[in-house]
Amino acid sequence: MRLIAVYGPLRGSVFTVDTELVLGRGTGNDIDLEDDLVSRRHCSLKAEDRGIVLRDLGSRNGTLLNDAPVSEAVLEHGDRITAGGVTSGIDLGLWLVERFAGQEMAAQIAENLEYRAAHHAC
């Protein structure tokens, strides 16, 4: 299963979650988040039978899912994950676009979604 970050500092990044990805500050993590509020091993994304599971790994500042503190949750399309001060929107559906229409098309759609979200919030 693949995730696409549709906004935030990871925007445009595509992550394949075959087993488990660890997010944190510094080297040794699968996804490096450069933010002082992010713990060295902050949270993880793990592929399970029930879907992609987000887990907080005992981080100091916590992990938020759609602005609510979470210790563990199964992700759904459109979820927003915040680790420390880093917020990224996760799209569980754009990987289909990339698979059938290519990475460039998926990036254009992600950019369009970011534009609409920015102007909708005004």
Biopython code that builds the backbone (N, CA, C, O; Angstrom):
import numpy as np
from Bio.PDB.StructureBuilder import StructureBuilder

atoms = [
    (1, "MET", "N", (0.855, -1.169, 0.000)),
    (1, "MET", "CA", (0.000, 0.000, 0.000)),
    (1, "MET", "C", (0.900, 1.231, 0.000)),
    (1, "MET", "O", (1.978, 1.229, 0.594)),
    (2, "ARG", "N", (0.438, 2.283, -0.678)),
    (2, "ARG", "CA", (1.248, 3.481, -0.774)),
    (2, "ARG", "C", (0.493, 4.701, -0.273)),
    (2, "ARG", "O", (-0.728, 4.797, -0.393)),
    (3, "LEU", "N", (1.255, 5.631, 0.293)),
    (3, "LEU", "CA", (0.723, 6.884, 0.785)),
    (3, "LEU", "C", (1.351, 8.014, -0.002)),
    (3, "LEU", "O", (2.521, 7.941, -0.378)),
    (4, "ILE", "N", (0.579, 9.057, -0.253)),
    (4, "ILE", "CA", (1.097, 10.261, -0.888)),
    (4, "ILE", "C", (0.817, 11.432, 0.037)),
    (4, "ILE", "O", (-0.321, 11.642, 0.457)),
    (5, "ALA", "N", (1.860, 12.197, 0.356)),
    (5, "ALA", "CA", (1.689, 13.412, 1.148)),
    (5, "ALA", "C", (1.203, 14.516, 0.220)),
    (5, "ALA", "O", (1.906, 14.887, -0.720)),
    (6, "VAL", "N", (0.016, 15.041, 0.472)),
    (6, "VAL", "CA", (-0.578, 16.018, -0.434)),
    (6, "VAL", "C", (-0.320, 17.458, -0.017)),
    (6, "VAL", "O", (-0.585, 18.368, -0.802)),
    (7, "TYR", "N", (0.190, 17.702, 1.196)),
    (7, "TYR", "CA", (0.612, 19.038, 1.587)),
    (7, "TYR", "C", (1.585, 18.919, 2.737)),
    (7, "TYR", "O", (1.822, 17.827, 3.254)),
    (8, "GLY", "N", (2.150, 20.049, 3.138)),
    (8, "GLY", "CA", (3.130, 20.062, 4.209)),
    (8, "GLY", "C", (4.530, 19.836, 3.675)),
    (8, "GLY", "O", (4.733, 19.786, 2.462)),
    (9, "PRO", "N", (5.495, 19.698, 4.569)),
    (9, "PRO", "CA", (6.893, 19.579, 4.153)),
    (9, "PRO", "C", (7.206, 18.301, 3.371)),
    (9, "PRO", "O", (8.231, 18.233, 2.691)),
    (10, "LEU", "N", (6.356, 17.309, 3.456)),
    (10, "LEU", "CA", (6.571, 16.059, 2.728)),
    (10, "LEU", "C", (5.791, 16.020, 1.415)),
    (10, "LEU", "O", (5.784, 14.996, 0.732)),
    (11, "ARG", "N", (5.129, 17.138, 1.053)),
    (11, "ARG", "CA", (4.261, 17.195, -0.126)),
    (11, "ARG", "C", (4.933, 16.603, -1.357)),
    (11, "ARG", "O", (6.082, 16.907, -1.677)),
    (12, "GLY", "N", (4.177, 15.749, -2.034)),
    (12, "GLY", "CA", (4.668, 15.114, -3.245)),
    (12, "GLY", "C", (5.435, 13.825, -2.989)),
    (12, "GLY", "O", (5.718, 13.074, -3.922)),
    (13, "SER", "N", (5.770, 13.566, -1.736)),
    (13, "SER", "CA", (6.493, 12.337, -1.405)),
    (13, "SER", "C", (5.547, 11.151, -1.448)),
    (13, "SER", "O", (4.400, 11.235, -1.010)),
    (14, "VAL", "N", (6.039, 10.059, -1.976)),
    (14, "VAL", "CA", (5.267, 8.823, -2.054)),
    (14, "VAL", "C", (5.969, 7.790, -1.187)),
    (14, "VAL", "O", (7.168, 7.559, -1.342)),
    (15, "PHE", "N", (5.237, 7.174, -0.282)),
    (15, "PHE", "CA", (5.800, 6.192, 0.635)),
    (15, "PHE", "C", (5.136, 4.843, 0.421)),
    (15, "PHE", "O", (3.910, 4.735, 0.458)),
    (16, "THR", "N", (5.931, 3.830, 0.202)),
    (16, "THR", "CA", (5.419, 2.466, 0.105)),
    (16, "THR", "C", (5.472, 1.849, 1.489)),
    (16, "THR", "O", (6.533, 1.779, 2.109)),
    (17, "VAL", "N", (4.322, 1.403, 1.967)),
    (17, "VAL", "CA", (4.248, 0.795, 3.299)),
    (17, "VAL", "C", (4.056, -0.705, 3.096)),
    (17, "VAL", "O", (2.931, -1.201, 3.050)),
    (18, "ASP", "N", (5.181, -1.420, 2.976)),
    (18, "ASP", "CA", (5.137, -2.874, 2.841)),
    (18, "ASP", "C", (5.082, -3.536, 4.214)),
    (18, "ASP", "O", (4.327, -4.482, 4.436)),
    (19, "THR", "N", (5.889, -3.023, 5.119)),
    (19, "THR", "CA", (5.919, -3.543, 6.487)),
    (19, "THR", "C", (5.692, -2.395, 7.447)),
    (19, "THR", "O", (4.549, -2.103, 7.796)),
    (20, "GLU", "N", (6.767, -1.729, 7.886)),
    (20, "GLU", "CA", (6.642, -0.627, 8.838)),
    (20, "GLU", "C", (7.619, 0.480, 8.485)),
    (20, "GLU", "O", (8.775, 0.218, 8.153)),
    (21, "LEU", "N", (7.147, 1.723, 8.561)),
    (21, "LEU", "CA", (7.983, 2.901, 8.388)),
    (21, "LEU", "C", (8.009, 3.661, 9.703)),
    (21, "LEU", "O", (6.964, 3.884, 10.316)),
    (22, "VAL", "N", (9.210, 4.065, 10.143)),
    (22, "VAL", "CA", (9.337, 4.860, 11.360)),
    (22, "VAL", "C", (9.639, 6.299, 10.965)),
    (22, "VAL", "O", (10.524, 6.563, 10.151)),
    (23, "LEU", "N", (8.887, 7.226, 11.557)),
    (23, "LEU", "CA", (9.070, 8.649, 11.318)),
    (23, "LEU", "C", (9.691, 9.270, 12.555)),
    (23, "LEU", "O", (9.281, 8.974, 13.677)),
    (24, "GLY", "N", (10.680, 10.130, 12.352)),
    (24, "GLY", "CA", (11.310, 10.784, 13.483)),
    (24, "GLY", "C", (12.371, 11.767, 13.045)),
    (24, "GLY", "O", (12.623, 11.949, 11.854)),
    (25, "ARG", "N", (12.992, 12.403, 14.036)),
    (25, "ARG", "CA", (14.025, 13.397, 13.792)),
    (25, "ARG", "C", (15.390, 12.720, 13.826)),
    (25, "ARG", "O", (15.727, 12.029, 14.788)),
    (26, "GLY", "N", (16.157, 12.922, 12.787)),
    (26, "GLY", "CA", (17.514, 12.400, 12.767)),
    (26, "GLY", "C", (17.657, 11.137, 11.943)),
    (26, "GLY", "O", (16.698, 10.620, 11.369)),
    (27, "THR", "N", (18.884, 10.662, 11.907)),
    (27, "THR", "CA", (19.203, 9.502, 11.087)),
    (27, "THR", "C", (18.661, 8.217, 11.698)),
    (27, "THR", "O", (18.357, 8.152, 12.889)),
    (28, "GLY", "N", (18.548, 7.211, 10.860)),
    (28, "GLY", "CA", (18.093, 5.907, 11.311)),
    (28, "GLY", "C", (16.598, 5.692, 11.164)),
    (28, "GLY", "O", (16.111, 4.589, 11.410)),
    (29, "ASN", "N", (15.851, 6.728, 10.764)),
    (29, "ASN", "CA", (14.414, 6.595, 10.538)),
    (29, "ASN", "C", (14.147, 6.418, 9.051)),
    (29, "ASN", "O", (14.940, 6.840, 8.210)),
    (30, "ASP", "N", (13.032, 5.797, 8.741)),
    (30, "ASP", "CA", (12.646, 5.646, 7.337)),
    (30, "ASP", "C", (12.246, 6.988, 6.734)),
    (30, "ASP", "O", (12.515, 7.254, 5.563)),
    (31, "ILE", "N", (11.599, 7.835, 7.541)),
    (31, "ILE", "CA", (11.197, 9.176, 7.108)),
    (31, "ILE", "C", (11.733, 10.159, 8.139)),
    (31, "ILE", "O", (11.355, 10.116, 9.310)),
    (32, "ASP", "N", (12.617, 11.043, 7.689)),
    (32, "ASP", "CA", (13.263, 12.014, 8.565)),
    (32, "ASP", "C", (12.455, 13.307, 8.570)),
    (32, "ASP", "O", (12.250, 13.923, 7.524)),
    (33, "LEU", "N", (11.996, 13.714, 9.753)),
    (33, "LEU", "CA", (11.231, 14.950, 9.910)),
    (33, "LEU", "C", (12.100, 15.960, 10.655)),
    (33, "LEU", "O", (12.361, 15.797, 11.847)),
    (34, "GLU", "N", (12.543, 16.989, 9.964)),
    (34, "GLU", "CA", (13.425, 17.995, 10.543)),
    (34, "GLU", "C", (12.611, 19.038, 11.297)),
    (34, "GLU", "O", (12.248, 20.076, 10.743)),
    (35, "ASP", "N", (12.329, 18.754, 12.557)),
    (35, "ASP", "CA", (11.562, 19.673, 13.387)),
    (35, "ASP", "C", (11.919, 19.389, 14.840)),
    (35, "ASP", "O", (11.938, 18.232, 15.260)),
    (36, "ASP", "N", (12.201, 20.439, 15.612)),
    (36, "ASP", "CA", (12.602, 20.269, 17.008)),
    (36, "ASP", "C", (11.520, 19.675, 17.892)),
    (36, "ASP", "O", (11.823, 19.127, 18.952)),
    (37, "LEU", "N", (10.255, 19.774, 17.471)),
    (37, "LEU", "CA", (9.151, 19.209, 18.251)),
    (37, "LEU", "C", (8.919, 17.729, 17.976)),
    (37, "LEU", "O", (8.103, 17.091, 18.640)),
    (38, "VAL", "N", (9.635, 17.186, 16.998)),
    (38, "VAL", "CA", (9.509, 15.769, 16.639)),
    (38, "VAL", "C", (10.536, 14.968, 17.435)),
    (38, "VAL", "O", (11.706, 15.344, 17.500)),
    (39, "SER", "N", (10.104, 13.879, 18.033)),
    (39, "SER", "CA", (11.009, 12.993, 18.783)),
    (39, "SER", "C", (11.898, 12.205, 17.828)),
    (39, "SER", "O", (11.605, 12.092, 16.638)),
    (40, "ARG", "N", (12.986, 11.665, 18.365)),
    (40, "ARG", "CA", (13.902, 10.891, 17.516)),
    (40, "ARG", "C", (13.188, 9.723, 16.826)),
    (40, "ARG", "O", (13.404, 9.482, 15.638)),
    (41, "ARG", "N", (12.356, 9.011, 17.552)),
    (41, "ARG", "CA", (11.471, 7.968, 16.995)),
    (41, "ARG", "C", (10.066, 8.377, 17.405)),
    (41, "ARG", "O", (9.620, 8.072, 18.511)),
    (42, "HIS", "N", (9.371, 9.070, 16.510)),
    (42, "HIS", "CA", (8.119, 9.726, 16.883)),
    (42, "HIS", "C", (6.901, 8.822, 16.714)),
    (42, "HIS", "O", (6.147, 8.597, 17.661)),
    (43, "CYS", "N", (6.718, 8.306, 15.497)),
    (43, "CYS", "CA", (5.560, 7.460, 15.225)),
    (43, "CYS", "C", (5.894, 6.498, 14.088)),
    (43, "CYS", "O", (6.939, 6.610, 13.448)),
    (44, "SER", "N", (4.992, 5.560, 13.852)),
    (44, "SER", "CA", (5.218, 4.596, 12.782)),
    (44, "SER", "C", (3.945, 4.390, 11.976)),
    (44, "SER", "O", (2.833, 4.621, 12.450)),
    (45, "LEU", "N", (4.149, 3.949, 10.749)),
    (45, "LEU", "CA", (3.070, 3.528, 9.858)),
    (45, "LEU", "C", (3.340, 2.083, 9.520)),
    (45, "LEU", "O", (4.421, 1.750, 9.035)),
    (46, "LYS", "N", (2.378, 1.221, 9.766)),
    (46, "LYS", "CA", (2.581, -0.206, 9.545)),
    (46, "LYS", "C", (1.440, -0.801, 8.741)),
    (46, "LYS", "O", (0.269, -0.566, 9.039)),
    (47, "ALA", "N", (1.787, -1.572, 7.720)),
    (47, "ALA", "CA", (0.786, -2.269, 6.912)),
    (47, "ALA", "C", (0.324, -3.509, 7.660)),
    (47, "ALA", "O", (1.125, -4.378, 8.005)),
    (48, "GLU", "N", (-0.967, -3.576, 7.903)),
    (48, "GLU", "CA", (-1.571, -4.738, 8.565)),
    (48, "GLU", "C", (-2.784, -5.175, 7.751)),
    (48, "GLU", "O", (-3.175, -4.487, 6.807)),
    (49, "ASP", "N", (-3.372, -6.294, 8.100)),
    (49, "ASP", "CA", (-4.552, -6.791, 7.388)),
    (49, "ASP", "C", (-5.690, -5.779, 7.404)),
    (49, "ASP", "O", (-6.457, -5.694, 6.444)),
    (50, "ARG", "N", (-5.807, -5.016, 8.478)),
    (50, "ARG", "CA", (-6.901, -4.054, 8.605)),
    (50, "ARG", "C", (-6.615, -2.721, 7.927)),
    (50, "ARG", "O", (-7.485, -1.851, 7.909)),
    (51, "GLY", "N", (-5.420, -2.536, 7.369)),
    (51, "GLY", "CA", (-5.038, -1.302, 6.683)),
    (51, "GLY", "C", (-3.712, -0.775, 7.200)),
    (51, "GLY", "O", (-2.935, -1.505, 7.816)),
    (52, "ILE", "N", (-3.462, 0.513, 6.938)),
    (52, "ILE", "CA", (-2.239, 1.137, 7.444)),
    (52, "ILE", "C", (-2.529, 1.689, 8.831)),
    (52, "ILE", "O", (-3.454, 2.477, 9.027)),
    (53, "VAL", "N", (-1.715, 1.255, 9.792)),
    (53, "VAL", "CA", (-1.921, 1.625, 11.185)),
    (53, "VAL", "C", (-0.873, 2.655, 11.593)),
    (53, "VAL", "O", (0.328, 2.445, 11.418)),
    (54, "LEU", "N", (-1.350, 3.771, 12.140)),
    (54, "LEU", "CA", (-0.494, 4.814, 12.696)),
    (54, "LEU", "C", (-0.334, 4.553, 14.184)),
    (54, "LEU", "O", (-1.321, 4.334, 14.887)),
    (55, "ARG", "N", (0.910, 4.575, 14.671)),
    (55, "ARG", "CA", (1.169, 4.380, 16.110)),
    (55, "ARG", "C", (2.121, 5.458, 16.606)),
    (55, "ARG", "O", (3.137, 5.736, 15.969)),
    (56, "ASP", "N", (1.794, 6.063, 17.736)),
    (56, "ASP", "CA", (2.728, 6.943, 18.416)),
    (56, "ASP", "C", (3.724, 6.059, 19.148)),
    (56, "ASP", "O", (3.338, 5.068, 19.767)),
    (57, "LEU", "N", (4.999, 6.408, 19.083)),
    (57, "LEU", "CA", (6.042, 5.574, 19.700)),
    (57, "LEU", "C", (6.534, 6.178, 21.007)),
    (57, "LEU", "O", (7.727, 6.146, 21.308)),
    (58, "GLY", "N", (5.594, 6.735, 21.790)),
    (58, "GLY", "CA", (5.957, 7.337, 23.072)),
    (58, "GLY", "C", (6.612, 8.696, 22.898)),
    (58, "GLY", "O", (7.466, 9.088, 23.693)),
    (59, "SER", "N", (6.213, 9.411, 21.858)),
    (59, "SER", "CA", (6.824, 10.710, 21.567)),
    (59, "SER", "C", (6.512, 11.724, 22.662)),
    (59, "SER", "O", (5.490, 11.628, 23.342)),
    (60, "ARG", "N", (7.404, 12.693, 22.820)),
    (60, "ARG", "CA", (7.246, 13.710, 23.854)),
    (60, "ARG", "C", (6.055, 14.630, 23.574)),
    (60, "ARG", "O", (5.301, 14.963, 24.488)),
    (61, "ASN", "N", (5.884, 15.040, 22.316)),
    (61, "ASN", "CA", (4.823, 15.996, 21.973)),
    (61, "ASN", "C", (3.594, 15.350, 21.345)),
    (61, "ASN", "O", (2.663, 16.050, 20.945)),
    (62, "GLY", "N", (3.584, 14.041, 21.255)),
    (62, "GLY", "CA", (2.409, 13.333, 20.772)),
    (62, "GLY", "C", (2.238, 13.338, 19.265)),
    (62, "GLY", "O", (2.896, 14.083, 18.539)),
    (63, "THR", "N", (1.335, 12.486, 18.824)),
    (63, "THR", "CA", (0.966, 12.367, 17.417)),
    (63, "THR", "C", (-0.524, 12.677, 17.321)),
    (63, "THR", "O", (-1.325, 12.184, 18.115)),
    (64, "LEU", "N", (-0.883, 13.494, 16.343)),
    (64, "LEU", "CA", (-2.279, 13.853, 16.137)),
    (64, "LEU", "C", (-2.782, 13.249, 14.842)),
    (64, "LEU", "O", (-2.063, 13.194, 13.845)),
    (65, "LEU", "N", (-4.012, 12.802, 14.868)),
    (65, "LEU", "CA", (-4.703, 12.334, 13.672)),
    (65, "LEU", "C", (-5.948, 13.195, 13.534)),
    (65, "LEU", "O", (-6.853, 13.136, 14.367)),
    (66, "ASN", "N", (-5.984, 13.997, 12.471)),
    (66, "ASN", "CA", (-7.097, 14.934, 12.262)),
    (66, "ASN", "C", (-7.305, 15.818, 13.490)),
    (66, "ASN", "O", (-8.432, 16.042, 13.930)),
    (67, "ASP", "N", (-6.190, 16.316, 14.031)),
    (67, "ASP", "CA", (-6.149, 17.265, 15.160)),
    (67, "ASP", "C", (-6.487, 16.654, 16.515)),
    (67, "ASP", "O", (-6.608, 17.386, 17.498)),
    (68, "ALA", "N", (-6.642, 15.336, 16.596)),
    (68, "ALA", "CA", (-6.933, 14.681, 17.875)),
    (68, "ALA", "C", (-5.750, 13.786, 18.262)),
    (68, "ALA", "O", (-5.208, 13.075, 17.415)),
    (69, "PRO", "N", (-5.346, 13.820, 19.548)),
    (69, "PRO", "CA", (-4.252, 12.942, 19.989)),
    (69, "PRO", "C", (-4.595, 11.476, 19.746)),
    (69, "PRO", "O", (-5.737, 11.055, 19.929)),
    (70, "VAL", "N", (-3.593, 10.706, 19.333)),
    (70, "VAL", "CA", (-3.828, 9.300, 19.024)),
    (70, "VAL", "C", (-2.626, 8.477, 19.469)),
    (70, "VAL", "O", (-1.481, 8.911, 19.339)),
    (71, "SER", "N", (-2.896, 7.287, 19.994)),
    (71, "SER", "CA", (-1.805, 6.349, 20.287)),
    (71, "SER", "C", (-1.732, 5.299, 19.194)),
    (71, "SER", "O", (-0.649, 4.827, 18.848)),
    (72, "GLU", "N", (-2.898, 4.930, 18.645)),
    (72, "GLU", "CA", (-2.955, 3.970, 17.536)),
    (72, "GLU", "C", (-4.272, 4.154, 16.792)),
    (72, "GLU", "O", (-5.326, 4.333, 17.403)),
    (73, "ALA", "N", (-4.196, 4.107, 15.462)),
    (73, "ALA", "CA", (-5.410, 4.240, 14.652)),
    (73, "ALA", "C", (-5.156, 3.704, 13.253)),
    (73, "ALA", "O", (-4.035, 3.755, 12.748)),
    (74, "VAL", "N", (-6.216, 3.187, 12.633)),
    (74, "VAL", "CA", (-6.158, 2.769, 11.231)),
    (74, "VAL", "C", (-6.442, 4.002, 10.378)),
    (74, "VAL", "O", (-7.436, 4.694, 10.601)),
    (75, "LEU", "N", (-5.576, 4.281, 9.403)),
    (75, "LEU", "CA", (-5.737, 5.468, 8.568)),
    (75, "LEU", "C", (-6.849, 5.287, 7.552)),
    (75, "LEU", "O", (-7.121, 4.186, 7.075)),
    (76, "GLU", "N", (-7.485, 6.415, 7.237)),
    (76, "GLU", "CA", (-8.509, 6.460, 6.198)),
    (76, "GLU", "C", (-8.120, 7.523, 5.189)),
    (76, "GLU", "O", (-7.327, 8.414, 5.492)),
    (77, "HIS", "N", (-8.676, 7.430, 3.994)),
    (77, "HIS", "CA", (-8.412, 8.388, 2.935)),
    (77, "HIS", "C", (-8.659, 9.807, 3.446)),
    (77, "HIS", "O", (-9.699, 10.082, 4.045)),
    (78, "GLY", "N", (-7.696, 10.712, 3.206)),
    (78, "GLY", "CA", (-7.852, 12.110, 3.588)),
    (78, "GLY", "C", (-7.408, 12.450, 4.994)),
    (78, "GLY", "O", (-7.509, 13.610, 5.394)),
    (79, "ASP", "N", (-6.917, 11.481, 5.767)),
    (79, "ASP", "CA", (-6.480, 11.760, 7.126)),
    (79, "ASP", "C", (-5.308, 12.735, 7.147)),
    (79, "ASP", "O", (-4.502, 12.778, 6.217)),
    (80, "ARG", "N", (-5.229, 13.511, 8.217)),
    (80, "ARG", "CA", (-4.161, 14.478, 8.420)),
    (80, "ARG", "C", (-3.354, 14.036, 9.644)),
    (80, "ARG", "O", (-3.898, 13.912, 10.741)),
    (81, "ILE", "N", (-2.073, 13.802, 9.450)),
    (81, "ILE", "CA", (-1.192, 13.349, 10.522)),
    (81, "ILE", "C", (-0.286, 14.504, 10.931)),
    (81, "ILE", "O", (0.321, 15.155, 10.081)),
    (82, "THR", "N", (-0.197, 14.756, 12.241)),
    (82, "THR", "CA", (0.721, 15.771, 12.752)),
    (82, "THR", "C", (1.665, 15.114, 13.750)),
    (82, "THR", "O", (1.241, 14.484, 14.719)),
    (83, "ALA", "N", (2.964, 15.282, 13.482)),
    (83, "ALA", "CA", (4.011, 14.784, 14.377)),
    (83, "ALA", "C", (4.815, 16.001, 14.801)),
    (83, "ALA", "O", (5.494, 16.612, 13.976)),
    (84, "GLY", "N", (4.747, 16.364, 16.090)),
    (84, "GLY", "CA", (5.406, 17.585, 16.544)),
    (84, "GLY", "C", (4.775, 18.771, 15.841)),
    (84, "GLY", "O", (3.570, 18.994, 15.959)),
    (85, "GLY", "N", (5.579, 19.537, 15.110)),
    (85, "GLY", "CA", (5.059, 20.672, 14.368)),
    (85, "GLY", "C", (4.899, 20.403, 12.892)),
    (85, "GLY", "O", (4.638, 21.325, 12.120)),
    (86, "VAL", "N", (5.050, 19.150, 12.482)),
    (86, "VAL", "CA", (5.002, 18.784, 11.065)),
    (86, "VAL", "C", (3.648, 18.162, 10.753)),
    (86, "VAL", "O", (3.287, 17.129, 11.316)),
    (87, "THR", "N", (2.900, 18.797, 9.853)),
    (87, "THR", "CA", (1.591, 18.289, 9.452)),
    (87, "THR", "C", (1.619, 17.916, 7.986)),
    (87, "THR", "O", (2.075, 18.701, 7.154)),
    (88, "SER", "N", (1.142, 16.736, 7.660)),
    (88, "SER", "CA", (1.044, 16.292, 6.271)),
    (88, "SER", "C", (-0.310, 15.649, 6.048)),
    (88, "SER", "O", (-0.826, 14.931, 6.905)),
    (89, "GLY", "N", (-0.868, 15.915, 4.893)),
    (89, "GLY", "CA", (-2.115, 15.268, 4.515)),
    (89, "GLY", "C", (-1.795, 13.984, 3.770)),
    (89, "GLY", "O", (-0.964, 13.981, 2.862)),
    (90, "ILE", "N", (-2.430, 12.924, 4.138)),
    (90, "ILE", "CA", (-2.168, 11.625, 3.540)),
    (90, "ILE", "C", (-3.336, 11.257, 2.640)),
    (90, "ILE", "O", (-4.497, 11.346, 3.040)),
    (91, "ASP", "N", (-3.024, 10.851, 1.444)),
    (91, "ASP", "CA", (-4.043, 10.464, 0.478)),
    (91, "ASP", "C", (-3.849, 8.992, 0.143)),
    (91, "ASP", "O", (-2.824, 8.606, -0.419)),
    (92, "LEU", "N", (-4.821, 8.183, 0.485)),
    (92, "LEU", "CA", (-4.735, 6.749, 0.221)),
    (92, "LEU", "C", (-5.282, 6.386, -1.143)),
    (92, "LEU", "O", (-5.269, 5.212, -1.515)),
    (93, "GLY", "N", (-5.764, 7.364, -1.901)),
    (93, "GLY", "CA", (-6.359, 7.079, -3.189)),
    (93, "GLY", "C", (-5.511, 7.482, -4.375)),
    (93, "GLY", "O", (-5.651, 6.897, -5.449)),
    (94, "LEU", "N", (-4.634, 8.462, -4.219)),
    (94, "LEU", "CA", (-3.845, 8.949, -5.351)),
    (94, "LEU", "C", (-2.878, 7.911, -5.908)),
    (94, "LEU", "O", (-2.426, 8.032, -7.047)),
    (95, "TRP", "N", (-2.564, 6.910, -5.127)),
    (95, "TRP", "CA", (-1.644, 5.898, -5.661)),
    (95, "TRP", "C", (-2.254, 5.205, -6.868)),
    (95, "TRP", "O", (-1.525, 4.743, -7.745)),
    (96, "LEU", "N", (-3.588, 5.123, -6.929)),
    (96, "LEU", "CA", (-4.244, 4.542, -8.107)),
    (96, "LEU", "C", (-3.992, 5.400, -9.340)),
    (96, "LEU", "O", (-3.742, 4.882, -10.429)),
    (97, "VAL", "N", (-4.060, 6.730, -9.157)),
    (97, "VAL", "CA", (-3.780, 7.636, -10.269)),
    (97, "VAL", "C", (-2.354, 7.429, -10.746)),
    (97, "VAL", "O", (-2.101, 7.318, -11.946)),
    (98, "GLU", "N", (-1.422, 7.377, -9.799)),
    (98, "GLU", "CA", (-0.023, 7.207, -10.172)),
    (98, "GLU", "C", (0.191, 5.877, -10.895)),
    (98, "GLU", "O", (0.940, 5.797, -11.868)),
    (99, "ARG", "N", (-0.467, 4.859, -10.410)),
    (99, "ARG", "CA", (-0.294, 3.530, -10.993)),
    (99, "ARG", "C", (-0.768, 3.487, -12.443)),
    (99, "ARG", "O", (-0.123, 2.870, -13.290)),
    (100, "PHE", "N", (-1.895, 4.143, -12.732)),
    (100, "PHE", "CA", (-2.470, 4.051, -14.066)),
    (100, "PHE", "C", (-2.134, 5.232, -14.971)),
    (100, "PHE", "O", (-2.105, 5.082, -16.192)),
    (101, "ALA", "N", (-1.878, 6.417, -14.382)),
    (101, "ALA", "CA", (-1.631, 7.595, -15.217)),
    (101, "ALA", "C", (-0.226, 8.162, -15.046)),
    (101, "ALA", "O", (0.177, 9.048, -15.800)),
    (102, "GLY", "N", (0.518, 7.668, -14.072)),
    (102, "GLY", "CA", (1.898, 8.114, -13.906)),
    (102, "GLY", "C", (2.096, 9.078, -12.751)),
    (102, "GLY", "O", (1.152, 9.689, -12.250)),
    (103, "GLN", "N", (3.349, 9.194, -12.345)),
    (103, "GLN", "CA", (3.717, 10.005, -11.195)),
    (103, "GLN", "C", (3.462, 11.491, -11.450)),
    (103, "GLN", "O", (3.059, 12.209, -10.535)),
    (104, "GLU", "N", (3.691, 11.959, -12.670)),
    (104, "GLU", "CA", (3.479, 13.375, -12.977)),
    (104, "GLU", "C", (2.008, 13.773, -12.775)),
    (104, "GLU", "O", (1.714, 14.819, -12.195)),
    (105, "MET", "N", (1.103, 12.937, -13.255)),
    (105, "MET", "CA", (-0.327, 13.220, -13.097)),
    (105, "MET", "C", (-0.717, 13.237, -11.614)),
    (105, "MET", "O", (-1.475, 14.105, -11.182)),
    (106, "ALA", "N", (-0.200, 12.281, -10.839)),
    (106, "ALA", "CA", (-0.507, 12.241, -9.404)),
    (106, "ALA", "C", (0.027, 13.488, -8.713)),
    (106, "ALA", "O", (-0.634, 14.022, -7.822)),
    (107, "ALA", "N", (1.214, 13.967, -9.103)),
    (107, "ALA", "CA", (1.785, 15.179, -8.510)),
    (107, "ALA", "C", (0.931, 16.397, -8.857)),
    (107, "ALA", "O", (0.743, 17.274, -8.014)),
    (108, "GLN", "N", (0.413, 16.465, -10.082)),
    (108, "GLN", "CA", (-0.446, 17.588, -10.484)),
    (108, "GLN", "C", (-1.744, 17.592, -9.675)),
    (108, "GLN", "O", (-2.217, 18.650, -9.259)),
    (109, "ILE", "N", (-2.304, 16.434, -9.461)),
    (109, "ILE", "CA", (-3.534, 16.345, -8.671)),
    (109, "ILE", "C", (-3.263, 16.758, -7.222)),
    (109, "ILE", "O", (-4.058, 17.481, -6.622)),
    (110, "ALA", "N", (-2.141, 16.297, -6.661)),
    (110, "ALA", "CA", (-1.782, 16.666, -5.291)),
    (110, "ALA", "C", (-1.604, 18.171, -5.175)),
    (110, "ALA", "O", (-2.035, 18.770, -4.191)),
    (111, "GLU", "N", (-0.969, 18.792, -6.174)),
    (111, "GLU", "CA", (-0.777, 20.246, -6.163)),
    (111, "GLU", "C", (-2.124, 20.968, -6.225)),
    (111, "GLU", "O", (-2.322, 21.967, -5.534)),
    (112, "ASN", "N", (-3.033, 20.478, -7.034)),
    (112, "ASN", "CA", (-4.366, 21.058, -7.150)),
    (112, "ASN", "C", (-5.113, 20.940, -5.820)),
    (112, "ASN", "O", (-5.785, 21.883, -5.401)),
    (113, "LEU", "N", (-5.001, 19.803, -5.165)),
    (113, "LEU", "CA", (-5.658, 19.619, -3.869)),
    (113, "LEU", "C", (-5.103, 20.589, -2.840)),
    (113, "LEU", "O", (-5.859, 21.154, -2.049)),
    (114, "GLU", "N", (-3.780, 20.790, -2.843)),
    (114, "GLU", "CA", (-3.156, 21.717, -1.905)),
    (114, "GLU", "C", (-3.655, 23.141, -2.169)),
    (114, "GLU", "O", (-3.947, 23.876, -1.226)),
    (115, "TYR", "N", (-3.755, 23.538, -3.446)),
    (115, "TYR", "CA", (-4.236, 24.872, -3.817)),
    (115, "TYR", "C", (-5.673, 25.082, -3.315)),
    (115, "TYR", "O", (-5.984, 26.116, -2.724)),
    (116, "ARG", "N", (-6.530, 24.106, -3.552)),
    (116, "ARG", "CA", (-7.927, 24.228, -3.127)),
    (116, "ARG", "C", (-8.038, 24.282, -1.613)),
    (116, "ARG", "O", (-8.838, 25.054, -1.083)),
    (117, "ALA", "N", (-7.245, 23.470, -0.898)),
    (117, "ALA", "CA", (-7.281, 23.479, 0.568)),
    (117, "ALA", "C", (-6.822, 24.823, 1.103)),
    (117, "ALA", "O", (-7.407, 25.333, 2.058)),
    (118, "ALA", "N", (-5.792, 25.406, 0.513)),
    (118, "ALA", "CA", (-5.274, 26.700, 0.964)),
    (118, "ALA", "C", (-6.305, 27.807, 0.742)),
    (118, "ALA", "O", (-6.457, 28.683, 1.593)),
    (119, "HIS", "N", (-7.012, 27.780, -0.386)),
    (119, "HIS", "CA", (-7.968, 28.826, -0.679)),
    (119, "HIS", "C", (-9.318, 28.585, -0.012)),
    (119, "HIS", "O", (-10.086, 29.528, 0.179)),
    (120, "HIS", "N", (-9.614, 27.354, 0.339)),
    (120, "HIS", "CA", (-10.858, 27.043, 1.043)),
    (120, "HIS", "C", (-10.787, 27.529, 2.492)),
    (120, "HIS", "O", (-11.797, 27.916, 3.079)),
    (121, "ALA", "N", (-9.564, 27.502, 3.064)),
    (121, "ALA", "CA", (-9.380, 27.900, 4.465)),
    (121, "ALA", "C", (-9.487, 29.403, 4.658)),
    (121, "ALA", "O", (-9.656, 29.858, 5.790)),
    (122, "CYS", "N", (-9.394, 30.182, 3.598)),
    (122, "CYS", "CA", (-9.417, 31.656, 3.708)),
    (122, "CYS", "C", (-10.793, 32.156, 4.086)),
    (122, "CYS", "O", (-10.996, 33.362, 4.222)),
]
sb = StructureBuilder()
sb.init_structure("model")
sb.init_model(0)
sb.init_chain("A")
sb.init_seg("    ")
for serial, (resi, resn, name, xyz) in enumerate(atoms, 1):
    if name == "N":
        sb.init_residue(resn, " ", resi, " ")
    sb.init_atom(name, np.array(xyz, "f"), 0.0, 1.0, " ", f" {name:<3s}", serial, name[0])
structure = sb.get_structure()
